[in-house]
Amino acid sequence: MKLLSNPLTIRFFTCNPLASKPFFKPIKASVQAPPPDFDFRNELALDSRAAIASTFPELLDLADNGTLVLVQKQSFGPTPAWRKEFVEPEYIWLVGTSHISPESAAHVERVVRTVKPDNVAVELCRSRKVYFYVHS
């Protein structure tokens, strides 16, 4: 990936909450913008598909239709020293769903039965979260 010679400059501010008047001290940071032709979705999809092909090729159809994405921790470099006490998963399997689709439920079940993950997390909208409290 080629870095641009004109980085975007962002100013962050810190303040002292104990001061009688707010005092803001600017912190300057530069963020390199990706090149105009960089397609993050395509880059991630290609890496994800290759990883799925080597680990669970029986799930490739879900990767090909965009339902399944595999994010590997190693893709983002080593864990910083300040995060050593937190154990991050090596792999995160993301399954795109539609809440009302029986086909989506079958995809999730298929991925869970195939991968056998240590943990499963479900993102729910607020109305469905309330449903679990009322009906449990």
Rosetta blueprint (number, residue, H / E / L):
1 M L
2 K L
3 L L
4 L L
5 S L
6 N L
7 P L
8 L E
9 T E
10 I E
11 R E
12 F E
13 F E
14 T E
15 C E
16 N L
17 P L
18 L L
19 A L
20 S L
21 K L
22 P L
23 F L
24 F E
25 K E
26 P E
27 I E
28 K E
29 A E
30 S E
31 V E
32 Q L
33 A L
34 P L
35 P L
36 P L
37 D L
38 F L
39 D L
40 F H
41 R H
42 N H
43 E H
44 L H
45 A H
46 L H
47 D H
48 S H
49 R H
50 A H
51 A H
52 I H
53 A H
54 S H
55 T H
56 F L
57 P H
58 E H
59 L H
60 L H
61 D H
62 L H
63 A H
64 D H
65 N L
66 G L
67 T L
68 L E
69 V E
70 L E
71 V E
72 Q E
73 K H
74 Q H
75 S H
76 F H
77 G L
78 P L
79 T L
80 P L
81 A H
82 W H
83 R H
84 K L
85 E L
86 F L
87 V L
88 E L
89 P L
90 E L
91 Y E
92 I E
93 W E
94 L E
95 V E
96 G L
97 T L
98 S L
99 H L
100 I L
101 S L
102 P H
103 E H
104 S H
105 A H
106 A H
107 H H
108 V H
109 E H
110 R H
111 V H
112 V H
113 R H
114 T H
115 V H
116 K L
117 P L
118 D L
119 N L
120 V L
121 A L
122 V L
123 E L
124 L L
125 C L
126 R H
127 S H
128 R H
129 K H
130 V H
131 Y H
132 F H
133 Y H
134 V H
135 H L
136 S L
